[in-house]
């Protein structure tokens, strides 16, 4: 019987493959819970008076780390269950603010895909992840490299 909800395998992720996730609205409660549990109680996230008088960003600002964490959650749900084995590193750029009420999604493009030399039943895949809000504005771009499960060991391709 097929199991639904499994992630993408190495063979499903050739260079140039693109897809996007569903959206996720970031709420004020999400921001409060995140900054409280992480200890990121900076006035930018916790002080309405400071936000109103000092900040250039209007609205309840979401930490970039929260946006990244939510996007990784969306990606885990749709592309990594049982197939994502290791996070190997990334570069991350914040391009614009995210505030309470924004709905974010990620557009993914595979920019590197190769079989692991040391583990032939795994692949190394790097993607360019472009996070957009409901207005289509880019708020974050990051390029994670991950080790993912392969369906085969690659030997049948060499034969």
C-alpha positions in Angstrom: 0.0 0.0 0.0 1.3 3.5 -0.9 2.2 5.8 2.0 1.1 9.4 1.3 3.0 12.4 2.6 6.6 11.1 2.0 9.2 13.6 0.9 11.0 14.1 -2.3 13.9 11.7 -3.1 17.2 12.7 -4.7 16.0 11.5 -8.1 13.0 13.9 -7.8 15.3 16.9 -7.4 17.3 17.5 -10.6 18.9 20.9 -11.2 16.2 23.3 -12.4 13.3 21.7 -10.7 10.9 24.2 -9.1 8.0 24.1 -6.8 6.3 26.2 -4.1 4.7 25.6 -0.8 1.3 26.6 0.5 1.1 29.8 2.6 1.3 30.4 6.3 -0.1 33.5 7.9 2.1 34.8 10.8 0.0 36.0 13.7 0.8 38.3 16.6 0.5 35.2 18.9 3.1 33.4 16.8 5.5 36.3 17.3 4.9 36.6 21.0 5.3 32.8 21.5 8.4 32.7 19.4 10.2 35.6 21.1 9.2 34.4 24.5 10.4 30.8 24.1 13.6 31.8 22.3 14.5 34.7 24.6 14.5 37.1 21.7 12.8 39.7 23.8 14.3 42.7 22.0 12.2 45.9 22.2 11.7 45.7 18.4 9.5 42.7 19.0 8.0 43.4 22.4 7.6 47.2 23.0 4.7 48.9 21.1 5.9 52.3 22.2 9.3 51.7 20.7 7.8 50.2 17.5 5.5 53.2 17.1 8.1 55.9 17.8 11.5 54.4 16.8 11.1 51.7 14.3 11.1 52.3 10.5 8.9 49.2 10.2 5.2 49.6 11.0 3.3 46.7 12.5 4.3 43.9 14.8 7.7 42.8 13.4 8.4 39.1 13.1 12.0 38.0 13.7 13.7 36.6 10.6 14.4 33.5 12.6 10.7 32.9 13.0 10.0 33.4 9.3 12.8 30.9 8.5 11.5 28.4 11.0 8.0 28.6 9.6 9.2 28.2 6.1 11.3 25.2 7.0 8.2 23.7 8.6 6.2 24.2 5.4 9.1 22.5 3.5 9.3 19.6 5.9 5.6 18.9 5.5 5.7 18.8 1.7 9.2 17.6 0.7 11.3 16.1 3.5 9.3 13.5 5.5 11.4 10.3 5.6 13.8 11.6 2.9 15.6 14.5 4.5 18.6 13.2 6.4 20.9 16.1 7.1 21.1 19.9 6.9 24.6 20.7 5.7 24.6 24.6 5.7 23.3 27.7 4.0 23.6 31.3 3.2 20.6 33.5 4.3 19.6 37.0 3.3 16.7 39.0 4.8 15.3 41.2 2.0 12.4 42.9 3.7 10.3 42.9 6.9 7.6 40.5 7.8 4.9 41.6 10.2 1.9 40.1 11.9 -0.8 39.4 9.3 1.6 38.6 6.5 1.2 35.3 4.7 4.4 33.8 3.5 5.3 30.9 1.2 8.5 29.7 -0.4 9.4 29.2 -4.0 12.1 26.6 -4.4 14.6 26.0 -7.3 17.1 23.2 -7.2 20.5 24.7 -8.1 22.8 21.8 -7.2 22.1 18.1 -7.2 24.6 15.3 -7.0 25.0 11.8 -5.6 27.0 11.6 -2.4 30.4 10.1 -2.9 30.6 8.6 0.5 27.0 7.4 0.7 25.7 6.4 -2.7 22.1 5.9 -1.3 22.1 9.6 -0.6 22.1 12.8 -2.7 23.4 16.3 -1.9 20.9 18.9 -3.0 21.1 22.7 -2.7 18.1 24.9 -3.4 17.5 28.6 -3.7 14.5 29.3 -1.5 12.8 32.6 -2.2 10.3 33.5 0.5 7.5 35.9 -0.6 4.6 37.5 1.2 1.0 37.9 0.1 1.9 40.9 -2.1 4.6 38.9 -3.9 7.4 40.8 -2.2 10.6 38.9 -1.5 11.3 38.9 2.2 14.1 36.3 2.5 16.3 34.2 0.2 18.4 31.3 1.5 20.3 28.5 -0.1 20.3 25.3 2.0 22.3 22.2 1.2 20.8 19.0 2.4 21.5 15.3 2.3 18.5 13.5 1.0 17.5 9.8 0.5 17.9 8.3 -2.9 15.7 5.5 -4.2 18.7 3.7 -5.7 22.5 3.5 -5.1 23.2 4.8 -8.6 24.9 1.6 -9.8 22.2 0.9 -12.4 23.1 4.2 -14.2 26.7 3.2 -14.5 25.9 -0.2 -16.1 
